[in-house]
């Protein structure tokens, strides 16, 4: 009986740790996309409304070409392309 309680406690602990890591990853991924968006707006040198329209066009094009990626992936790709084109 005591061994079953220990096993149950371990399972609860492992499940809790997995959930906590999932939440942490979700929060950090969202922060990365926000940080990348801000970087884009600082780099593009357009009025905010035009920069938002430009970003929306880039995102739509990449989402059509590479469906199913994360927002951060698309933003990293856009920033890499912007950097490449400025060389």
Backbone as CSV, one residue per row, in Angstrom:
resi,resn,N_x,N_y,N_z,CA_x,CA_y,CA_z,C_x,C_y,C_z
1,UNK,0.820,-1.189,0.000,0.000,0.000,0.000,0.873,1.266,0.000
2,UNK,1.917,1.263,0.807,2.791,2.423,0.896,3.548,2.637,-0.414
3,UNK,3.919,1.560,-1.101,4.593,1.654,-2.394,3.707,2.276,-3.449
4,UNK,2.408,1.993,-3.382,1.468,2.594,-4.331,1.363,4.102,-4.118
5,UNK,1.402,4.541,-2.867,1.329,5.974,-2.569,2.559,6.692,-3.109
6,UNK,3.731,6.066,-2.988,4.964,6.663,-3.498,4.899,6.752,-5.020
7,UNK,4.430,5.701,-5.689,4.316,5.705,-7.142,3.338,6.781,-7.602
8,UNK,2.218,6.924,-6.902,1.230,7.947,-7.240,1.832,9.343,-7.078
9,UNK,2.593,9.540,-5.989,3.236,10.838,-5.764,4.236,11.161,-6.871
10,UNK,4.974,10.164,-7.304,5.957,10.377,-8.373,5.251,10.724,-9.680
11,UNK,4.175,10.031,-9.988,3.424,10.311,-11.214,2.873,11.732,-11.172
12,UNK,2.312,12.121,-10.044,1.768,13.482,-9.899,2.883,14.509,-10.064
13,UNK,4.031,14.247,-9.468,5.169,15.163,-9.569,5.650,15.292,-11.012
14,UNK,5.757,14.169,-11.717,6.222,14.197,-13.113,5.214,14.927,-13.996
15,UNK,3.927,14.638,-13.825,2.896,15.313,-14.625,2.915,16.813,-14.339
16,UNK,3.048,17.197,-13.096,3.120,18.615,-12.741,4.324,19.294,-13.370
17,UNK,5.465,18.607,-13.369,6.677,19.175,-13.969,6.502,19.348,-15.477
18,UNK,5.894,18.371,-16.129,5.673,18.461,-17.578,4.727,19.615,-17.903
19,UNK,3.666,19.761,-17.127,2.728,20.866,-17.346,3.427,22.204,-17.121
20,UNK,4.220,22.308,-16.063,4.934,23.559,-15.777,5.898,23.906,-16.908
21,UNK,6.614,22.914,-17.426,7.530,23.172,-18.544,6.772,23.591,-19.801
22,UNK,5.611,22.979,-20.022,4.794,23.358,-21.178,4.327,24.798,-21.090
23,UNK,3.884,25.203,-19.913,3.437,26.587,-19.708,4.608,27.548,-19.880
24,UNK,5.752,27.200,-19.321,6.936,28.049,-19.456,7.339,28.199,-20.915
25,UNK,7.338,27.107,-21.667,7.666,27.168,-23.096,6.672,28.060,-23.834
26,UNK,5.399,27.905,-23.531,4.358,28.703,-24.184,4.569,30.187,-23.903
27,UNK,4.886,30.524,-22.658,5.126,31.931,-22.315,6.363,32.478,-23.014
28,UNK,7.426,31.705,-23.031,8.665,32.169,-23.664,8.513,32.283,-25.172
29,UNK,7.793,31.376,-25.798,7.590,31.448,-27.246,6.806,32.698,-27.604
30,UNK,5.810,33.036,-26.815,5.044,34.255,-27.049,5.904,35.491,-26.893
31,UNK,6.771,35.483,-25.908,7.665,36.615,-25.699,8.662,36.747,-26.838
32,UNK,9.090,35.623,-27.391,10.028,35.689,-28.518,9.374,36.355,-29.724
33,UNK,8.139,35.984,-30.022,7.441,36.589,-31.156,7.268,38.086,-30.935
34,UNK,6.929,38.480,-29.731,6.762,39.904,-29.415,8.084,40.651,-29.585
35,UNK,9.156,40.049,-29.107,10.481,40.667,-29.226,10.876,40.794,-30.699
36,UNK,10.597,39.760,-31.487,10.939,39.796,-32.909,10.103,40.836,-33.665
37,UNK,8.821,40.959,-33.303,7.973,41.994,-33.920,8.552,43.382,-33.637
38,UNK,8.921,43.615,-32.385,9.507,44.908,-32.022,10.789,45.167,-32.801
39,UNK,11.602,44.131,-32.951,12.843,44.275,-33.721,12.528,44.656,-35.170
40,UNK,11.520,44.028,-35.750,11.128,44.351,-37.120,10.718,45.814,-37.224
41,UNK,9.877,46.278,-36.306,9.391,47.661,-36.371,10.520,48.665,-36.185
42,UNK,11.516,48.319,-35.379,12.663,49.214,-35.221,13.549,49.206,-36.462
43,UNK,13.580,48.095,-37.178,14.487,47.940,-38.319,13.932,48.487,-39.625
44,UNK,12.625,48.564,-39.755,12.015,48.820,-41.061,11.997,50.311,-41.435
45,UNK,12.051,51.210,-40.482,12.097,52.655,-40.743,10.915,53.150,-41.571
46,UNK,9.720,52.719,-41.189,8.473,53.193,-41.793,7.556,53.655,-40.672
47,UNK,6.572,54.501,-40.993,5.556,54.805,-39.978,4.904,53.506,-39.501
48,UNK,4.463,53.484,-38.265,3.980,52.242,-37.653,2.884,51.563,-38.487
49,UNK,1.929,52.302,-38.985,0.830,51.707,-39.747,1.355,51.026,-41.015
50,UNK,2.268,51.684,-41.708,2.845,51.089,-42.916,3.704,49.877,-42.574
51,UNK,4.430,49.957,-41.471,5.261,48.830,-41.053,4.392,47.620,-40.705
52,UNK,3.249,47.855,-40.061,2.335,46.761,-39.723,1.758,46.125,-40.982
53,UNK,1.412,46.946,-41.969,0.906,46.414,-43.237,1.988,45.604,-43.952
54,UNK,3.194,46.115,-43.947,4.312,45.418,-44.577,4.554,44.072,-43.900
55,UNK,4.556,44.063,-42.568,4.758,42.824,-41.831,3.633,41.836,-42.122
56,UNK,2.407,42.314,-42.184,1.263,41.440,-42.477,1.416,40.796,-43.858
57,UNK,1.887,41.554,-44.833,2.106,40.999,-46.177,3.190,39.925,-46.159
58,UNK,4.296,40.234,-45.469,5.382,39.256,-45.367,4.903,37.980,-44.675
59,UNK,4.166,38.138,-43.586,3.667,36.973,-42.851,2.729,36.133,-43.713
60,UNK,1.825,36.791,-44.431,0.869,36.069,-45.278,1.600,35.297,-46.368
61,UNK,2.606,35.920,-46.969,3.369,35.254,-48.031,4.093,34.025,-47.495
62,UNK,4.747,34.179,-46.344,5.479,33.049,-45.785,4.545,31.951,-45.267
63,UNK,3.401,32.350,-44.702,2.457,31.346,-44.207,1.877,30.532,-45.354
64,UNK,1.736,31.162,-46.500,1.251,30.434,-47.676,2.331,29.494,-48.207
65,UNK,3.557,29.979,-48.187,4.664,29.202,-48.735,5.119,28.094,-47.772
66,UNK,5.076,28.364,-46.468,5.534,27.416,-45.438,4.456,27.294,-44.349
67,UNK,3.364,26.604,-44.610,2.284,26.521,-43.618,2.684,25.714,-42.376
68,UNK,2.068,26.072,-41.260,2.224,25.294,-40.036,3.395,25.656,-39.152
69,UNK,4.132,26.677,-39.488,5.267,27.092,-38.655,4.774,28.035,-37.559
70,UNK,5.612,28.252,-36.565,5.242,29.167,-35.477,5.404,30.611,-35.943
71,UNK,4.748,31.518,-35.233,4.871,32.943,-35.567,6.325,33.393,-35.436
72,UNK,7.003,32.898,-34.412,8.404,33.272,-34.223,9.257,32.807,-35.407
73,UNK,8.958,31.630,-35.961,9.710,31.139,-37.121,9.560,32.095,-38.298
74,UNK,8.307,32.487,-38.568,8.066,33.423,-39.683,8.795,34.746,-39.444
75,UNK,8.729,35.254,-38.230,9.370,36.535,-37.932,10.885,36.443,-38.050
76,UNK,11.471,35.329,-37.581,12.918,35.155,-37.745,13.289,35.137,-39.227
77,UNK,12.484,34.485,-40.024,12.738,34.407,-41.473,12.647,35.794,-42.116
78,UNK,11.629,36.560,-41.747,11.455,37.914,-42.286,12.649,38.786,-41.915
79,UNK,13.076,38.721,-40.654,14.215,39.535,-40.223,15.508,39.096,-40.915
80,UNK,15.679,37.799,-41.119,16.868,37.313,-41.826,16.861,37.808,-43.271
81,UNK,15.700,37.762,-43.907,15.600,38.262,-45.287,15.880,39.755,-45.354
82,UNK,15.358,40.507,-44.397,15.589,41.952,-44.339,17.081,42.235,-44.177
83,UNK,17.712,41.513,-43.265,19.140,41.694,-43.028,19.942,41.327,-44.281
84,UNK,19.590,40.218,-44.916,20.281,39.771,-46.130,20.162,40.805,-47.245
85,UNK,18.973,41.368,-47.410,18.751,42.329,-48.491,19.462,43.659,-48.262
86,UNK,19.837,43.936,-47.024,20.518,45.198,-46.736,22.018,45.101,-46.932
87,UNK,22.543,43.914,-47.173,23.995,43.773,-47.397,24.386,44.265,-48.743
